[in-house]
Amino acid sequence: MKDCKLGFGWIDKHTFGLYSFDKKEVKINIALALVDIFIHEYMHETNPNATEKQIMKKTARKLHRLKRSELNEVGRFIVAEFNYQLELYIQKRKAGESITAGQGLDTS
């Protein structure tokens, strides 16, 4: 693994990762992965009686139907929420407060 570089960036809306033999680099589409995870978990909220297999199908269908602008919108929401949670975490750490799961970033 030491011979392999790691990079992050947008590839396309169907590819979570890509290996370049020329560059000896693994590129991870972290934006797509985060959007996929968010949609998957949101599908549980909107379909509480669905099986995991059904949720996976619904997630894939929804992700496939999203336009790039919609993917960007969901991605911006995730990043904004992450930044907000990170700021809360930093403030609590500076104030010397103990942080438990469900209060800011999960530190487990």
C-alpha positions as CSV (number, residue, x, y, z in Angstrom):
1,M,0.0,0.0,0.0
2,K,3.0,2.3,0.4
3,D,3.4,2.3,-3.3
4,C,-0.1,3.5,-3.9
5,K,-1.1,7.2,-3.7
6,L,-4.5,8.3,-2.4
7,G,-6.5,11.1,-3.8
8,F,-10.0,12.5,-3.4
9,G,-12.2,14.2,-5.9
10,W,-15.3,14.0,-8.1
11,I,-15.2,11.2,-10.7
12,D,-18.8,10.8,-11.8
13,K,-22.2,10.0,-10.2
14,H,-21.8,6.3,-10.8
15,T,-18.2,5.8,-9.5
16,F,-17.2,5.7,-5.9
17,G,-13.5,5.0,-6.5
18,L,-11.1,4.6,-9.4
19,Y,-7.6,3.2,-9.7
20,S,-5.1,4.8,-12.1
21,F,-2.4,2.4,-13.2
22,D,-0.4,5.2,-14.7
23,K,-0.3,7.3,-11.5
24,K,-0.5,4.3,-9.2
25,E,-3.3,6.2,-7.4
26,V,-6.6,5.4,-5.8
27,K,-9.1,8.2,-6.2
28,I,-12.1,8.2,-3.9
29,N,-15.2,10.1,-4.8
30,I,-16.0,11.0,-1.2
31,A,-18.7,13.5,-2.2
32,L,-20.7,10.8,-3.9
33,A,-20.1,8.4,-1.0
34,L,-21.4,10.9,1.5
35,V,-24.5,11.7,-0.6
36,D,-25.2,7.9,-1.0
37,I,-24.9,7.3,2.7
38,F,-27.2,10.3,3.5
39,I,-29.8,9.2,1.0
40,H,-29.6,5.6,2.2
41,E,-30.2,6.6,5.8
42,Y,-32.9,9.1,4.8
43,M,-34.7,6.2,3.0
44,H,-34.9,4.4,6.3
45,E,-36.7,7.5,7.7
46,T,-39.2,7.7,4.9
47,N,-39.7,3.9,4.6
48,P,-39.5,2.6,8.1
49,N,-41.0,-0.8,7.3
50,A,-38.7,-1.5,4.3
51,T,-36.1,-4.2,4.4
52,E,-32.4,-3.3,4.0
53,K,-32.5,-4.8,0.5
54,Q,-35.5,-2.6,-0.5
55,I,-33.7,0.4,1.0
56,M,-30.6,-0.4,-1.1
57,K,-32.7,-0.6,-4.3
58,K,-34.5,2.7,-3.4
59,T,-31.2,4.4,-2.7
60,A,-29.7,3.3,-6.0
61,R,-32.7,4.4,-7.9
62,K,-32.9,7.8,-6.2
63,L,-29.1,8.4,-6.7
64,H,-29.4,7.4,-10.3
65,R,-32.2,9.9,-10.9
66,L,-30.6,12.9,-9.3
67,K,-29.1,15.5,-11.5
68,R,-25.7,16.8,-10.8
69,S,-27.1,20.1,-9.5
70,E,-29.3,18.1,-7.0
71,L,-26.2,16.0,-6.0
72,N,-24.4,19.3,-5.3
73,E,-27.3,20.6,-3.2
74,V,-27.3,17.5,-1.0
75,G,-23.6,17.7,-0.8
76,R,-23.7,21.3,0.3
77,F,-26.2,20.4,2.9
78,I,-24.0,17.6,4.3
79,V,-20.9,19.9,4.3
80,A,-22.8,22.7,6.0
81,E,-24.1,20.4,8.7
82,F,-20.6,18.9,9.2
83,N,-19.1,22.3,9.6
84,Y,-21.8,23.3,12.1
85,Q,-21.2,20.1,14.1
86,L,-17.5,20.6,14.0
87,E,-17.8,24.2,15.2
88,L,-20.0,23.0,18.1
89,Y,-17.4,20.3,19.0
90,I,-14.6,22.8,19.0
91,Q,-16.5,25.3,21.1
92,K,-17.3,22.6,23.7
93,R,-13.7,21.4,23.8
94,K,-12.5,24.9,24.3
95,A,-15.0,25.3,27.1
96,G,-13.8,22.1,28.7
97,E,-17.2,20.4,28.4
98,S,-17.3,16.7,28.0
99,I,-18.8,15.6,24.7
100,T,-21.0,12.5,24.4
101,A,-22.5,10.8,21.4
102,G,-25.4,12.9,20.0
103,Q,-23.7,16.1,21.1
104,G,-21.7,17.4,18.2
105,L,-19.3,15.1,16.4
106,D,-19.4,11.4,17.4
107,T,-15.9,10.9,18.8
108,S,-16.2,7.1,19.1
